């Protein structure tokens, strides 16, 4: 009896923790602007985070501060399931990725910056986020969502994760494929398209907010799907990104 009670409270606690996190209205974890123009950006993170990376910067989050030489950053821990972040600065080509990292079992969250509305980082093995935005998809009323991760390499050693606890379900090296254990994954497809490895993932709802991450060479790209909120603009942007990939392939 005691064991059953413990299991029950654990299930309730986990379910509450997952559902308590909320995305911020209008946030897609993408910042765009002309070079040298000011930006002010806010996002929410699903839990408590330890540090952020941005280029060569690796900064510990401490006492509400997370600033780097390229931007001012403050954060507030709302509760155990959510941290709100505010960032401000000026658009520069030196600012492309800001990735918030937690513990080993916590999903990394990245924000991408498009200065002059372009992406010019073609480092070998890098993730190309222009084919993946928006990074927050509001999917209320949808039966499924298709996500894309494009890597500038033909044979990258990438990993795929799911959930706020960052569970590895697919890996190239070492080889691992546990897709069948995650029934919300409807389809997973990999293709080589003109010097890119393009990973396309179609999923259905598991929780109110779901997370899917693509990782290679220190790059992390995480899609957040909020099934409780609708967002026609985000859906259109996802379709445009997918069409861009197909056109690039000459399909």
N, C-alpha and C positions, 0 to 999 in steps of 0.2 A: 504493500500500500504506500509506504513512504517513497519508494522508488518511483511509483506512478505519479505521486504528487510533485516530486522533483522534476520529472520529465515534463509534466504539464506546465509548471511555472517557467521552465526553460523555453518551451515552445512559445508561450505567451510573451516572454521577454524578448525573444528574437523577433517575433512577428511585430511587436510594438516598435522595436528599434529600427526595423526596415521601413515601416510605414510612417514613422515620425519625420523622416527627412523630407524637406520640401525644396524644389527648385525655385529660383527667383523668377518673377514674371519677366518675360522678354529675354532672359539670359540664354545664350547659345554657346558660350565659352569661346567666342570669336571676337576679336577686336580689330576694326579696320579704320584707317585714316590716312591722310596725307602726311608725308614726312614733316617732322617738326611741329605738327599740330598737337594740341593737348588731348589727352583721353582721360576719362573717369569711368571706371568699370567696377561692377560688383558681381560676386558669384557666391554660391554656397557649396560647401564641401560636406560629404556624408560621414561625419564623425570628427574626431580630433586628429590633427595632423602634426608631424614632427618637424619637417623641413621642406624647403622648396629648392628646385634647381632651375637655373635660367642661364643657358650658355655655359660658361665656365664657373658660374657662381653656384655655390651650395650653401644655403643659409638656414640656420636653425630658427624655427618659429619660437619666439620667446617674449613674454610680457606684452602680448598684443601687437608686437612689431614683426614685420617681415619684409622690410625695405631692402633694395639693392641699389647700386649706383645708377641703374637705368629707370627705376620707378620707386615711388613711395607706396608702401603696403602696410595696412593694419588689419588685424583679424579679431573676431569676437567669438568665443565658444558659447553657442546658444545653449547646448546641452550635450550629452554624450553622443548624440546622433547627428549633430550639425554644427559647423563652423562657418560663419559669414566672413567674407573677405572683401575689402575695398582696396583698389589699386588706382593710382593716378600717375601721370607723367607725360612725356612727349613721344610721339611715334618716331622710331628710328629703325634703320635696317639691322641694327645690332640686337634688337629685341624680337624674337620669333616664338620661342617656347617658354612657358612658365609652367612647371609641373610640381604639384604638391604631393608629397610623399608621407605616408603614415608608417605603421608597423608592417611586418612581413605579410600579414594577412589582411591588408587594407588596400582597396582599389586606389591607384594613383589617379589624380585628376589634372589634366593639362588644359591650359588656355593658349590659343595660338593667335599671333599678331600678324596682320597683313598690312605692311606699310605700303602706301600708294596702291592698295588693293591687289598686290601681286605677291606671289611666293617665289623667291629666287634661290632657295636653298636646295641645291641638287647634289648634296654630298652623297657619295656612294653608300648605300644601305640605309638611307634616311627615309622616314615616313613623309609622304606628300599629302598634307592635310587638306589641300584644296579640293581633293576628290571625296572628302569625308564629311565636310561641314553640312549642316550644323552638328555640333557635338552634344547638344541637348535636343532631343526629339520629343515633341509633345504629341502623343499618339492616342488620345481619347477617341473612342469610336472605331479605331482601326483594329483589324484582326491580326495583322502582322506588320513588321517593319524590316526593311532591308538596309544593312549597313555596309560600308566599304572601308577597307584599309589598303592603301596603295604604298608600296615600298619601292624605292629607286634601286632595284637590284633584281636579278633574275633567279638567284638561288640563296635568298637570305635565310638565316636561322632565326625564325620568329616564333613567338609564343602567343597563344590566345587565352584569355581569361574571362570569367563571368562572375557576376555578383559583387556586392559590396565587400565581401571577404576575399575577393580576387582569387578564385579557384581556377587553377590551370586545367583546361580541358583539351588543348591541342598544342603540340610542340613538334618542331621539325627535328631538333637534335638536343637531347635524346628524343627518339621517336615516341610520340604519345598521341593517342586519339581516343578520347572518352566522350565524344560528341553524343553517342547513343545514350549516355547516362544523364543527359540533360534534355528532357523531352520538350522543353520550350524552343530548342534549336530545330528549326524546320529544314534548313538547308545550309551547307557550308561548301563553298566552291573556291578553288584557287586557279588562277590563270596567269600565264606570262603574256604581257601586252607591251611590246616595244620597250624593252629594258626595265619594265616594272613587273613586280609580283603583285597581283591584285587579288585581294581576299574579299569575298562577298558573303555576307552572313544574313540569313533571314530568320527572324525569331517571332514567337508569339509571347503574350504576356505571362510572366511568372509572378512578379510582385507589383505593387503600385509603382515603384521606381526600380528599373533594372539597369545593370551596368555591364558593358562588354568592352574589353580592353585588348589592344594589339600592341605588342612589345617587340622591339628589335634594336640592338646596339645602343641601349640606353634611352631610346625614344619610347615614350608611352603615349598612345592615343586612346582615350576612353570615350565611348558613347554612353550617354545617360538617356534612357527612355522613360519619360514620365507618362504613364498610361492614364493618369487622372486628369490631365490637362490637354486641351485641344490647341492646335497651332497650325493653321493652314499654311502660313508662310514657311514654317520649318519643313513641312511635308513637301512643299513645292521646291525648296532649296535642296532637299534630299534627292528628289527626282532629277533636278538639274545636274547635281553632282554625278548621279548614276549615268545620266545620258552623256555627260562629258566623258566619262570613262569609256562608254561604248563607242562614241564617236572617235575617240583617240585610238581605239582598237580597229576602227574601220568596219564595225559591225553594221 
